[in-house]
């Protein structure tokens, strides 16, 4: 066989040498894509996306989850890649705009029940990794119900004004000078991905976050997200780093707290899956949050309680343990609580059933969470298995729950809060009705009146000068 000319030999050699490189590039592409999807899965978990976008566990991320707000009910949309009912037709730019600017696929303003006020702080690469993960999921055709919002809150254009007052798009800036890399990562998690302020910071009259009281505690749908600032009495200043990490990972710290309600869900879905380095970073950041002190707090929530001794005096008495007919408050405790939390209220030896002494839910001056736990119980998953307490809302009347709550507060709390039958009924409905919608309705009416007055003035002015108006009023 005749040897090819020199230039062809060089080209052939280059082709042979390049073949493994081309093969490697082809292998690298799927590898890079897989890595992005894996990173997106972790980020979406840290952001707890599944909580608001899943109503049926058999259809993860398919939307339909009802989110109760003071303005009505908003339903989480479908995040699967179905092109008709999900986000399968969304471009990268549309997805980034939604998380960074709170604007939907068709240019509509998004309601801030979707926490874009926090997600705006995420990097573009992280946002696109989340999108890659969502697009890797099975497409599920399921249309979310229409939001149930009364006028004028169903008018999305009003959100443009809300954003002017309450939304500053862009990354974290200005507060990290001289801070460690761990602190900065913790800030990115708390302020962005995990959006902790959305629950733990109170709202202003316009439903924006009250940054002056950042992490000072707030309430929604009957549950209280406690103060997690660094204050040693009102917040978590008296917790050790190890205790905070243990609580965020497992939902329980003996002698401090046991998670229930939305916090238990956040731990189950999100926080317990954080890498150890991210958990340490989150704890570091929270430890540095400016303290917010509540004047009513003389001791930490977990610093109250004395063992109960009523059970011994009830032995042999008729009716003990029959909650539907129990007449005495101590009998309510004995019949409904003592079998798990012990007659003294000290819990079980392995802390599976938490102690009612030195328990932040029982020791809080706000009894809302205590009543909600009695009504709805506790359900929490963890690495060590499931934690379960049945709710008593179907078995005890509002009066009985009020009596039982007051007994627990006197015996194991500071005794300052008083639970009434009316309060229990309110909690059973999902918490107090907010006056905020009425205030905002009045503000919207005044704003609309102002706009009409301005248009009327403009029309009369143009008519007076002989100019043809552009619109008829």
JOZI-V798553 format. One record per residue. N is the residue number from 0. NEAR is the number of other ideal C-beta (glycine too) atoms within 8 Angstrom. D_LAST is the distance of its C-alpha to the last C-alpha in Angstrom with 2 decimals. Layout:
N	NEAR	D_LAST
N	NEAR	D_LAST
This chain:
0	2	92.06
1	3	91.29
2	4	89.31
3	6	85.91
4	5	85.44
5	5	84.61
6	6	80.93
7	8	80.54
8	10	82.49
9	8	80.06
10	8	77.06
11	9	78.70
12	8	79.46
13	8	75.91
14	8	74.64
15	7	77.09
16	8	76.21
17	8	72.48
18	8	72.67
19	7	72.95
20	8	70.14
21	8	67.85
22	8	68.87
23	8	68.19
24	8	64.71
25	8	64.01
26	8	65.26
27	8	63.27
28	8	59.92
29	8	60.11
30	8	61.56
31	8	58.67
32	9	56.17
33	8	58.09
34	8	58.14
35	12	54.37
36	12	53.91
37	9	56.41
38	11	54.67
39	16	51.31
40	9	52.86
41	10	54.06
42	13	50.72
43	12	48.78
44	12	51.34
45	13	51.02
46	12	47.24
47	11	47.84
48	11	45.41
49	11	47.18
50	11	46.30
51	11	42.58
52	13	42.91
53	14	45.77
54	9	45.78
55	7	48.98
56	5	51.85
57	4	53.01
58	10	49.81
59	8	49.36
60	14	46.00
61	15	44.55
62	17	41.73
63	12	40.56
64	11	41.64
65	9	39.45
66	10	38.44
67	7	37.63
68	9	35.11
69	6	33.60
70	10	30.30
71	10	31.95
72	10	34.19
73	11	33.91
74	13	36.34
75	13	38.27
76	9	37.81
77	16	40.70
78	12	42.35
79	15	45.02
80	10	45.03
81	12	43.93
82	7	41.58
83	6	39.47
84	10	39.12
85	16	40.37
86	14	40.12
87	11	42.52
88	5	39.98
89	9	38.88
90	5	39.99
91	7	41.58
92	6	38.56
93	10	36.19
94	13	38.63
95	11	39.07
96	9	35.34
97	15	35.03
98	12	37.79
99	12	37.02
100	9	33.22
101	13	32.17
102	9	30.38
103	9	31.26
104	8	32.45
105	4	29.09
106	5	27.39
107	7	26.17
108	11	26.73
109	11	29.81
110	9	30.27
111	13	32.83
112	8	35.15
113	10	36.33
114	9	37.88
115	14	36.68
116	11	36.60
117	12	40.40
118	14	40.83
119	15	39.12
120	10	42.47
121	11	44.45
122	6	45.93
123	8	44.76
124	6	48.25
125	11	48.15
126	14	44.76
127	13	46.10
128	13	49.30
129	14	47.36
130	13	45.57
131	12	49.00
132	16	50.34
133	14	47.49
134	9	47.90
135	7	51.61
136	11	50.98
137	4	51.26
138	10	48.00
139	12	46.97
140	8	44.44
141	12	42.60
142	7	38.87
143	11	37.70
144	8	35.85
145	5	32.11
146	10	31.24
147	6	30.87
148	9	28.06
149	7	25.71
150	5	21.96
151	8	20.69
152	11	23.93
153	9	23.80
154	7	20.88
155	8	22.89
156	6	20.28
157	10	20.76
158	12	24.30
159	8	23.36
160	8	22.87
161	13	26.06
162	10	27.95
163	7	27.05
164	8	28.66
165	12	31.49
166	13	32.48
167	4	34.65
168	6	35.66
169	6	39.10
170	6	42.79
171	10	44.74
172	5	45.35
173	5	46.98
174	7	49.03
175	9	51.96
176	5	53.98
177	3	57.63
178	8	57.02
179	6	59.27
180	5	58.38
181	10	58.72
182	13	56.22
183	10	53.72
184	11	54.15
185	14	53.69
186	14	50.45
187	11	49.22
188	15	50.13
189	12	48.85
190	11	45.62
191	13	44.89
192	12	46.69
193	12	47.62
194	11	44.37
195	11	46.31
196	12	43.69
197	10	41.24
198	9	43.45
199	13	45.53
200	14	42.96
201	9	40.84
202	10	37.05
203	9	34.67
204	7	31.83
205	9	29.58
206	12	32.33
207	10	33.55
208	12	37.29
209	11	38.70
210	6	40.86
211	4	42.68
212	9	44.21
213	13	44.81
214	15	47.08
215	15	47.35
216	14	46.72
217	11	43.86
218	10	43.40
219	10	41.53
220	7	42.11
221	11	45.08
222	13	46.97
223	10	47.54
224	12	47.86
225	9	50.37
226	13	50.54
227	12	52.11
228	15	52.16
229	12	55.57
230	11	56.07
231	8	59.55
232	12	58.70
233	12	55.09
234	15	54.89
235	11	57.34
236	10	59.32
237	7	62.39
238	10	62.40
239	5	64.63
240	10	63.42
241	6	65.50
242	10	64.01
243	13	60.44
244	11	61.31
245	10	63.13
246	14	60.23
247	12	57.63
248	12	60.00
249	10	61.39
250	14	59.28
251	12	62.14
252	10	64.25
253	8	67.01
254	6	66.68
255	11	63.06
256	11	60.53
257	10	59.92
258	11	56.59
259	11	54.64
260	11	51.18
261	9	48.74
262	11	51.22
263	13	53.93
264	9	51.64
265	11	50.84
266	16	54.58
267	11	55.43
268	9	52.86
269	14	52.76
270	10	54.68
271	12	58.16
272	7	57.88
273	13	57.47
274	6	60.35
275	6	62.67
276	8	61.59
277	11	57.90
278	13	58.73
279	11	60.70
280	13	57.84
281	14	55.35
282	13	57.80
283	13	58.35
284	13	54.66
285	15	54.13
286	10	57.20
287	7	55.55
288	12	52.22
289	6	51.76
290	11	53.06
291	14	50.67
292	8	52.72
293	11	51.80
294	4	53.50
295	6	54.70
296	11	56.80
297	4	60.40
298	8	61.77
299	10	60.47
300	12	59.20
301	12	62.31
302	7	64.80
303	12	65.10
304	14	67.27
305	6	70.80
306	8	72.68
307	11	72.42
308	7	75.67
309	9	74.53
310	13	75.45
311	7	79.19
312	7	79.03
313	12	77.27
314	7	79.94
315	3	81.42
316	7	78.73
317	3	77.25
318	9	73.74
319	11	73.41
320	8	71.29
321	8	69.70
322	12	66.12
323	5	64.92
324	6	67.46
325	13	68.17
326	5	68.02
327	7	68.80
328	9	66.57
329	11	69.49
330	14	70.07
331	16	66.49
332	15	67.18
333	14	70.57
334	12	69.37
335	10	66.23
336	13	66.65
337	12	70.31
338	4	71.49
339	8	69.47
340	13	68.86
341	10	72.41
342	8	73.48
343	8	73.22
344	16	69.78
345	9	71.18
346	11	70.06
347	9	72.30
348	3	74.86
349	4	73.14
350	10	69.74
351	5	68.26
352	9	67.32
353	10	65.98
354	13	67.38
355	14	65.36
356	11	66.98
357	10	65.43
358	15	62.39
359	11	59.00
360	12	57.18
361	13	59.49
362	16	59.77
363	14	56.05
364	10	54.71
365	8	51.71
366	12	53.21
367	12	50.30
368	13	52.04
369	14	55.30
370	14	53.70
371	13	51.85
372	13	55.16
373	13	56.92
374	13	54.19
375	8	53.72
376	10	56.81
377	10	57.29
378	9	57.44
379	13	58.12
380	7	59.83
381	12	62.02
382	6	64.80
383	4	67.32
384	6	65.79
385	7	63.33
386	12	62.76
387	8	61.87
388	10	61.47
389	5	60.39
390	9	57.53
391	12	58.51
392	10	55.17
393	4	56.46
394	6	59.81
395	11	59.17
396	5	57.01
397	10	54.49
398	8	57.11
399	11	59.81
400	16	57.67
401	13	56.82
402	10	60.56
403	15	61.56
404	14	58.97
405	11	60.17
406	12	63.75
407	14	62.99
408	17	61.10
409	7	63.97
410	11	66.70
411	14	65.27
412	14	62.35
413	9	61.95
414	6	61.38
415	7	58.49
416	11	55.81
417	5	55.85
418	13	54.38
419	7	53.31
420	8	52.96
421	7	49.23
422	11	48.95
423	16	50.76
424	9	48.44
425	10	45.47
426	13	47.12
427	9	47.94
428	7	44.21
429	7	43.61
430	11	43.21
431	4	41.10
432	3	37.50
433	6	35.46
434	6	33.14
435	11	31.27
436	11	28.71
437	7	27.82
438	9	27.59
439	13	25.45
440	9	23.22
441	8	22.81
442	9	22.17
443	10	19.55
444	8	17.81
445	8	18.07
446	9	16.82
447	9	13.70
448	8	13.21
449	8	13.89
450	8	11.40
451	9	8.50
452	8	10.38
453	8	10.79
454	10	7.26
455	9	6.93
456	8	10.34
457	8	9.87
458	10	7.38
459	8	9.98
460	8	12.74
461	10	12.14
462	9	11.84
463	6	14.98
464	6	16.82
465	4	16.16
466	6	14.57
467	4	12.40
468	9	9.16
469	3	9.67
470	5	6.38
471	3	3.78
472	7	0.00
